[in-house]
Amino acid sequence: MLLPPDPVLPAGYAMRPMEWSDLPGVHALEERLFPLDAWPLSFFEEELAQAGPEHDGGTRAYRVITGPVPGDAGEGAGTVVGYCGLMCVPPLADVQTIAVVPEAEGHGLGTAMLQWMAIESGRRRARDLLLEVRADNQRAQALYTRHGFEHIHTRAGYYPGDAEAGTGRVDALIMRRHLLPA
């Protein structure tokens, strides 16, 4: 199978494997971006412990994007501005998490991470890449649809609502992108 090259990032940004030393910053970003359903730090630790090459038994792969935070002159090029994680147990792969700081949205970082996860899933021989997204997150749904994901199922009331705002639980949309012919 001929795989596309790794995604190209905008100037000043780099994608690399997530390291243990990234976890405090990644977790702080997770809590900022997903206040209603943020993963606890222990989830990231458990996921990273399962990361590694498939031939060594690794079923997970995690990446961070580092670079400047647009509009914030005080942040350096090494700042984590995005992260993503993938679980792959062929024939399926699953997007575990994907996030970009709002200040860096619109620079193609989410696209680069989705492309990397599709490429890595293909390298690991997955036929399909799955993800779930909050039904109230239209921006993310649009990104996934642009990159070939289709809505295949709904999990009613999967995500917590905002108790302070008086909103009830929110559905999860399950989306799939075919990677390889069946």
Buried (B, 14 or more C-beta within 10 A) or exposed (E): EEEEEEBEBEEEBEBEEBEEEBBEBBBEBBEEEBEBEBBEBEBBEEBBEBBBEBEEEBBBBBBBBBBBBBEEEEBEEEBBBBBBBBBBEBBBBBBBBBBBBEBBBEBBBBBBBBBBBBBBBBEBBBBBBBBBBBBBBEEBBEBBEEBBBEBEEEEEEBBEBEEEEEEEEBBBBBBBBEBEEE
